[in-house]
Amino acid sequence: MAIISRLDRVMADKKVSVNDLAAAIDLAPNNISRIKTGRIKAVRFSTLDGICRVLKCQPGDLMEYVPDDEVEEMFSFCV
C-alpha cells in the first residue's frame, strides 16, 4: 500500500510557498517539505486541518492511495 502526497500540486495550484504555509499553520518549513515529498509516516489531524484550512481544500486533495502493484509498475524503470 502506498499513500502518495499531492501537497506539492495543491500548493502550486494555490500559489502558496512552503514558508508561507509553514508560517500560517505554525509548523517548521522542513516539516512541510517532508509532507510534500512523502518522507513521513504520519500526519497529525491538527496539521492536516491547518493545511486544508489555509489551502481551502479537502484531505483527499492532499493524498492519493495507490495499490502496491501500481507502485511497483511506476518505479520498475528504476531497477
The first five atom37 places (N, CA, C, CB, O) and aatype in JSON, in Angstrom:
{
  "aatype": [12, 0, 9, 9, 15, 1, 10, 3, 1, 19, 12, 0, 3, 11, 11, 19, 15, 19, 2, 3, 10, 0, 0, 0, 9, 3, 10, 0, 14, 2, 2, 9, 15, 1, 9, 11, 16, 7, 1, 9, 11, 0, 19, 1, 13, 15, 16, 10, 3, 7, 9, 4, 1, 19, 10, 11, 4, 5, 14, 7, 3, 10, 12, 6, 18, 19, 14, 3, 3, 6, 19, 6, 6, 12, 13, 15, 13, 4, 19],
  "atom_mask": [
    [1, 1, 1, 1, 1],
    [1, 1, 1, 1, 1],
    [1, 1, 1, 1, 1],
    [1, 1, 1, 1, 1],
    [1, 1, 1, 1, 1],
    [1, 1, 1, 1, 1],
    [1, 1, 1, 1, 1],
    [1, 1, 1, 1, 1],
    [1, 1, 1, 1, 1],
    [1, 1, 1, 1, 1],
    [1, 1, 1, 1, 1],
    [1, 1, 1, 1, 1],
    [1, 1, 1, 1, 1],
    [1, 1, 1, 1, 1],
    [1, 1, 1, 1, 1],
    [1, 1, 1, 1, 1],
    [1, 1, 1, 1, 1],
    [1, 1, 1, 1, 1],
    [1, 1, 1, 1, 1],
    [1, 1, 1, 1, 1],
    [1, 1, 1, 1, 1],
    [1, 1, 1, 1, 1],
    [1, 1, 1, 1, 1],
    [1, 1, 1, 1, 1],
    [1, 1, 1, 1, 1],
    [1, 1, 1, 1, 1],
    [1, 1, 1, 1, 1],
    [1, 1, 1, 1, 1],
    [1, 1, 1, 1, 1],
    [1, 1, 1, 1, 1],
    [1, 1, 1, 1, 1],
    [1, 1, 1, 1, 1],
    [1, 1, 1, 1, 1],
    [1, 1, 1, 1, 1],
    [1, 1, 1, 1, 1],
    [1, 1, 1, 1, 1],
    [1, 1, 1, 1, 1],
    [1, 1, 1, 0, 1],
    [1, 1, 1, 1, 1],
    [1, 1, 1, 1, 1],
    [1, 1, 1, 1, 1],
    [1, 1, 1, 1, 1],
    [1, 1, 1, 1, 1],
    [1, 1, 1, 1, 1],
    [1, 1, 1, 1, 1],
    [1, 1, 1, 1, 1],
    [1, 1, 1, 1, 1],
    [1, 1, 1, 1, 1],
    [1, 1, 1, 1, 1],
    [1, 1, 1, 0, 1],
    [1, 1, 1, 1, 1],
    [1, 1, 1, 1, 1],
    [1, 1, 1, 1, 1],
    [1, 1, 1, 1, 1],
    [1, 1, 1, 1, 1],
    [1, 1, 1, 1, 1],
    [1, 1, 1, 1, 1],
    [1, 1, 1, 1, 1],
    [1, 1, 1, 1, 1],
    [1, 1, 1, 0, 1],
    [1, 1, 1, 1, 1],
    [1, 1, 1, 1, 1],
    [1, 1, 1, 1, 1],
    [1, 1, 1, 1, 1],
    [1, 1, 1, 1, 1],
    [1, 1, 1, 1, 1],
    [1, 1, 1, 1, 1],
    [1, 1, 1, 1, 1],
    [1, 1, 1, 1, 1],
    [1, 1, 1, 1, 1],
    [1, 1, 1, 1, 1],
    [1, 1, 1, 1, 1],
    [1, 1, 1, 1, 1],
    [1, 1, 1, 1, 1],
    [1, 1, 1, 1, 1],
    [1, 1, 1, 1, 1],
    [1, 1, 1, 1, 1],
    [1, 1, 1, 1, 1],
    [1, 1, 1, 1, 1]
  ],
  "atom_positions": [
    [[0.85, -1.18, 0.0], [0.0, 0.0, 0.0], [0.89, 1.24, 0.0], [-0.96, 0.0, 1.22], [1.89, 1.3, 0.72]],
    [[0.53, 2.2, -0.8], [1.27, 3.45, -0.83], [0.3, 4.63, -0.82], [2.19, 3.52, -2.06], [-0.66, 4.68, -1.59]],
    [[0.57, 5.54, 0.06], [-0.16, 6.79, 0.08], [0.79, 7.84, -0.5], [-0.66, 7.18, 1.54], [1.88, 8.06, 0.03]],
    [[0.38, 8.47, -1.58], [1.21, 9.44, -2.28], [0.75, 10.85, -1.88], [1.13, 9.24, -3.82], [-0.44, 11.16, -1.94]],
    [[1.7, 11.68, -1.48], [1.38, 13.06, -1.12], [1.19, 13.89, -2.39], [2.48, 13.67, -0.23], [2.02, 13.84, -3.3]],
    [[0.12, 14.65, -2.44], [-0.17, 15.56, -3.54], [-0.12, 17.02, -3.07], [-1.55, 15.25, -4.16], [-0.6, 17.92, -3.75]],
    [[0.48, 17.23, -1.9], [0.56, 18.57, -1.34], [1.29, 19.52, -2.28], [1.26, 18.53, 0.01], [0.91, 20.68, -2.4]],
    [[2.32, 19.04, -2.94], [3.07, 19.9, -3.86], [2.17, 20.44, -4.97], [4.25, 19.15, -4.47], [2.27, 21.61, -5.33]],
    [[1.31, 19.61, -5.5], [0.4, 20.03, -6.57], [-0.61, 21.07, -6.08], [-0.34, 18.83, -7.14], [-0.87, 22.07, -6.75]],
    [[-1.17, 20.81, -4.89], [-2.17, 21.73, -4.35], [-1.51, 23.08, -4.03], [-2.83, 21.14, -3.08], [-2.09, 24.13, -4.31]],
    [[-0.31, 23.04, -3.46], [0.39, 24.28, -3.16], [0.7, 25.06, -4.43], [1.68, 23.99, -2.39], [0.58, 26.29, -4.46]],
    [[1.1, 24.36, -5.48], [1.4, 25.03, -6.75], [0.13, 25.65, -7.35], [2.03, 24.05, -7.75], [0.16, 26.77, -7.84]],
    [[-0.97, 24.91, -7.3], [-2.24, 25.42, -7.83], [-2.69, 26.68, -7.08], [-3.33, 24.34, -7.73], [-3.23, 27.61, -7.69]],
    [[-2.47, 26.69, -5.77], [-2.9, 27.82, -4.94], [-1.83, 28.9, -4.83], [-3.27, 27.33, -3.55], [-2.05, 29.95, -4.23]],
    [[-0.66, 28.63, -5.43], [0.47, 29.57, -5.39], [0.87, 29.93, -3.96], [0.12, 30.85, -6.16], [1.02, 31.1, -3.61]],
    [[1.03, 28.88, -3.14], [1.44, 29.04, -1.75], [2.81, 28.4, -1.58], [0.41, 28.4, -0.77], [3.02, 27.26, -1.99]],
    [[3.74, 29.14, -0.99], [5.09, 28.61, -0.79], [5.17, 27.79, 0.5], [6.1, 29.76, -0.74], [4.3, 27.86, 1.36]],
    [[6.23, 27.02, 0.6], [6.47, 26.22, 1.81], [6.54, 27.15, 3.02], [7.78, 25.39, 1.68], [5.91, 26.88, 4.04]],
    [[7.29, 28.22, 2.91], [7.45, 29.14, 4.04], [6.13, 29.8, 4.43], [8.47, 30.21, 3.7], [5.85, 29.95, 5.62]],
    [[5.32, 30.18, 3.46], [4.03, 30.8, 3.75], [3.09, 29.82, 4.45], [3.38, 31.32, 2.47], [2.43, 30.17, 5.43]],
    [[3.03, 28.59, 3.94], [2.17, 27.57, 4.55], [2.66, 27.24, 5.95], [2.14, 26.31, 3.68], [1.85, 27.12, 6.88]],
    [[3.96, 27.09, 6.11], [4.52, 26.76, 7.42], [4.18, 27.85, 8.44], [6.04, 26.59, 7.33], [3.79, 27.54, 9.56]],
    [[4.33, 29.1, 8.05], [4.03, 30.21, 8.95], [2.54, 30.25, 9.3], [4.46, 31.54, 8.32], [2.18, 30.53, 10.44]],
    [[1.7, 29.97, 8.33], [0.25, 30.05, 8.54], [-0.26, 28.98, 9.5], [-0.48, 29.92, 7.23], [-1.24, 29.2, 10.21]],
    [[0.4, 27.83, 9.54], [-0.07, 26.77, 10.43], [0.89, 26.51, 11.59], [-0.27, 25.49, 9.65], [0.75, 25.53, 12.32]],
    [[1.88, 27.4, 11.74], [2.84, 27.32, 12.84], [3.57, 25.96, 12.86], [2.12, 27.54, 14.18], [3.57, 25.25, 13.87]],
    [[4.16, 25.64, 11.74], [4.92, 24.4, 11.59], [6.25, 24.76, 10.93], [4.13, 23.33, 10.74], [6.32, 25.71, 10.15]],
    [[7.29, 24.01, 11.22], [8.59, 24.28, 10.62], [8.55, 23.99, 9.12], [9.69, 23.42, 11.3], [7.93, 23.01, 8.7]],
    [[9.19, 24.83, 8.31], [9.2, 24.61, 6.86], [9.73, 23.23, 6.45], [10.03, 25.68, 6.19], [9.25, 22.65, 5.48]],
    [[10.7, 22.7, 7.19], [11.22, 21.38, 6.83], [10.16, 20.29, 7.02], [12.47, 21.05, 7.68], [10.18, 19.28, 6.32]],
    [[9.24, 20.49, 7.96], [8.16, 19.51, 8.13], [7.17, 19.57, 6.97], [7.42, 19.75, 9.45], [6.66, 18.54, 6.54]],
    [[6.9, 20.77, 6.46], [6.05, 20.89, 5.27], [6.73, 20.21, 4.09], [5.75, 22.39, 4.93], [6.09, 19.5, 3.32]],
    [[8.02, 20.41, 3.95], [8.78, 19.78, 2.86], [8.73, 18.26, 2.96], [10.23, 20.25, 2.87], [8.6, 17.58, 1.95]],
    [[8.82, 17.75, 4.16], [8.73, 16.28, 4.35], [7.36, 15.75, 3.95], [9.03, 15.9, 5.82], [7.25, 14.68, 3.35]],
    [[6.31, 16.49, 4.28], [4.97, 16.08, 3.89], [4.85, 16.12, 2.36], [3.88, 16.98, 4.55], [4.31, 15.2, 1.75]],
    [[5.37, 17.19, 1.75], [5.32, 17.34, 0.29], [5.99, 16.17, -0.42], [6.0, 18.64, -0.14], [5.47, 15.67, -1.42]],
    [[7.13, 15.74, 0.1], [7.9, 14.68, -0.57], [7.49, 13.28, -0.14], [9.36, 14.87, -0.31], [7.98, 12.29, -0.68]],
    [[6.6, 13.19, 0.84], [6.14, 11.88, 1.28], [7.11, 11.17, 2.22], [0.0, 0.0, 0.0], [6.98, 9.97, 2.44]],
    [[8.07, 11.89, 2.77], [9.04, 11.27, 3.67], [8.56, 11.33, 5.12], [10.4, 11.97, 3.54], [9.31, 11.72, 6.02]],
    [[7.32, 10.95, 5.32], [6.73, 10.93, 6.66], [6.0, 9.61, 6.86], [5.77, 12.13, 6.88], [5.7, 8.91, 5.89]],
    [[5.73, 9.29, 8.09], [4.96, 8.08, 8.38], [3.57, 8.42, 8.91], [5.7, 7.22, 9.38], [2.68, 7.57, 8.89]],
    [[3.39, 9.66, 9.37], [2.11, 10.06, 9.94], [1.96, 11.57, 9.85], [1.98, 9.58, 11.41], [2.94, 12.3, 9.76]],
    [[0.7, 12.01, 9.87], [0.37, 13.43, 9.91], [-0.68, 13.62, 10.99], [-0.13, 13.94, 8.51], [-1.69, 12.91, 11.01]],
    [[-0.45, 14.55, 11.87], [-1.44, 14.85, 12.9], [-2.68, 15.46, 12.25], [-0.86, 15.82, 13.98], [-2.59, 16.18, 11.26]],
    [[-3.83, 15.15, 12.82], [-5.06, 15.73, 12.3], [-5.03, 17.24, 12.41], [-6.27, 15.17, 13.06], [-5.57, 17.93, 11.54]],
    [[-4.42, 17.77, 13.45], [-4.35, 19.23, 13.6], [-3.52, 19.85, 12.47], [-3.75, 19.6, 14.98], [-3.84, 20.94, 12.0]],
    [[-2.47, 19.16, 12.03], [-1.66, 19.63, 10.9], [-2.48, 19.55, 9.62], [-0.36, 18.8, 10.76], [-2.49, 20.5, 8.83]],
    [[-3.14, 18.44, 9.42], [-3.98, 18.26, 8.23], [-5.09, 19.31, 8.2], [-4.59, 16.85, 8.21], [-5.4, 19.86, 7.14]],
    [[-5.68, 19.57, 9.35], [-6.72, 20.6, 9.45], [-6.17, 21.96, 9.05], [-7.29, 20.66, 10.89], [-6.8, 22.7, 8.29]],
    [[-5.01, 22.3, 9.55], [-4.4, 23.59, 9.22], [-4.07, 23.72, 7.74], [0.0, 0.0, 0.0], [-4.31, 24.76, 7.14]],
    [[-3.52, 22.67, 7.16], [-3.2, 22.69, 5.73], [-4.47, 22.87, 4.91], [-2.48, 21.39, 5.32], [-4.5, 23.69, 3.99]],
    [[-5.51, 22.12, 5.23], [-6.77, 22.23, 4.49], [-7.41, 23.6, 4.66], [-7.75, 21.14, 4.94], [-7.99, 24.13, 3.72]],
    [[-7.31, 24.16, 5.86], [-7.87, 25.49, 6.11], [-7.17, 26.54, 5.27], [-7.77, 25.85, 7.61], [-7.82, 27.37, 4.63]],
    [[-5.84, 26.52, 5.26], [-5.07, 27.52, 4.53], [-5.21, 27.35, 3.02], [-3.59, 27.45, 4.93], [-5.36, 28.33, 2.29]],
    [[-5.16, 26.1, 2.55], [-5.22, 25.84, 1.11], [-6.65, 25.73, 0.59], [-4.46, 24.57, 0.78], [-6.88, 25.61, -0.62]],
    [[-7.62, 25.78, 1.5], [-9.04, 25.66, 1.13], [-9.27, 24.41, 0.26], [-9.52, 26.93, 0.38], [-9.75, 24.49, -0.87]],
    [[-8.91, 23.27, 0.85], [-9.04, 22.01, 0.13], [-9.54, 20.93, 1.09], [-7.69, 21.59, -0.5], [-9.76, 21.18, 2.27]],
    [[-9.72, 19.73, 0.56], [-10.14, 18.58, 1.34], [-8.93, 17.66, 1.57], [-11.31, 17.81, 0.63], [-8.0, 17.68, 0.76]],
    [[-8.92, 16.86, 2.63], [-7.8, 15.94, 2.86], [-7.53, 15.03, 1.65], [-8.07, 15.09, 4.09], [-6.38, 14.7, 1.36]],
    [[-8.58, 14.63, 0.96], [-8.42, 13.78, -0.22], [-7.68, 14.46, -1.36], [0.0, 0.0, 0.0], [-7.14, 13.8, -2.24]],
    [[-7.66, 15.79, -1.35], [-6.91, 16.53, -2.36], [-5.41, 16.43, -2.11], [-7.34, 18.0, -2.39], [-4.6, 16.62, -3.02]],
    [[-5.04, 16.13, -0.87], [-3.64, 16.12, -0.45], [-2.98, 14.76, -0.52], [-3.53, 16.64, 0.93], [-1.75, 14.65, -0.5]],
    [[-3.79, 13.7, -0.61], [-3.26, 12.34, -0.6], [-3.96, 11.47, -1.62], [-3.41, 11.72, 0.79], [-5.13, 11.68, -1.97]],
    [[-3.21, 10.49, -2.11], [-3.77, 9.55, -3.08], [-3.31, 8.15, -2.71], [-3.34, 9.9, -4.54], [-2.13, 7.93, -2.42]],
    [[-4.23, 7.21, -2.72], [-3.9, 5.82, -2.46], [-3.55, 5.15, -3.78], [-5.07, 5.08, -1.76], [-4.29, 5.26, -4.76]],
    [[-2.43, 4.45, -3.79], [-2.01, 3.7, -4.97], [-1.72, 2.26, -4.52], [-0.76, 4.36, -5.67], [-0.86, 2.06, -3.66]],
    [[-2.41, 1.26, -5.09], [-2.15, -0.13, -4.71], [-0.7, -0.53, -4.99], [-3.11, -1.06, -5.46], [-0.04, 0.04, -5.86]],
    [[-0.22, -1.52, -4.24], [1.17, -1.97, -4.35], [1.59, -2.3, -5.77], [1.39, -3.16, -3.48], [2.68, -1.91, -6.2]],
    [[0.74, -3.02, -6.51], [1.14, -3.42, -7.86], [1.34, -2.21, -8.78], [0.1, -4.35, -8.46], [2.2, -2.25, -9.66]],
    [[0.56, -1.17, -8.59], [0.74, 0.04, -9.41], [1.99, 0.81, -9.01], [-0.49, 0.95, -9.28], [2.65, 1.42, -9.85]],
    [[2.33, 0.78, -7.72], [3.56, 1.43, -7.26], [4.76, 0.72, -7.87], [3.65, 1.42, -5.71], [5.7, 1.37, -8.33]],
    [[4.72, -0.6, -7.89], [5.82, -1.37, -8.49], [5.97, -1.02, -9.97], [5.59, -2.89, -8.32], [7.09, -0.88, -10.46]],
    [[4.85, -0.89, -10.68], [4.91, -0.51, -12.1], [5.48, 0.88, -12.27], [3.51, -0.58, -12.74], [6.27, 1.11, -13.18]],
    [[5.1, 1.81, -11.41], [5.56, 3.18, -11.51], [7.08, 3.27, -11.35], [4.87, 4.05, -10.47], [7.72, 4.11, -11.98]],
    [[7.64, 2.42, -10.51], [9.07, 2.51, -10.22], [9.89, 1.37, -10.8], [9.27, 2.57, -8.74], [11.05, 1.21, -10.45]],
    [[9.31, 0.57, -11.67], [10.04, -0.56, -12.24], [11.17, -0.11, -13.16], [9.09, -1.47, -13.01], [12.14, -0.84, -13.36]],
    [[11.06, 1.08, -13.73], [12.09, 1.59, -14.61], [13.36, 1.93, -13.85], [11.6, 2.81, -15.36], [14.42, 2.07, -14.46]],
    [[13.29, 2.05, -12.54], [14.46, 2.43, -11.73], [15.41, 1.26, -11.53], [14.01, 2.97, -10.38], [16.56, 1.46, -11.14]],
    [[14.96, 0.06, -11.78], [15.77, -1.14, -11.49], [16.74, -1.4, -12.61], [14.88, -2.36, -11.28], [17.51, -2.37, -12.54]]
  ]
}
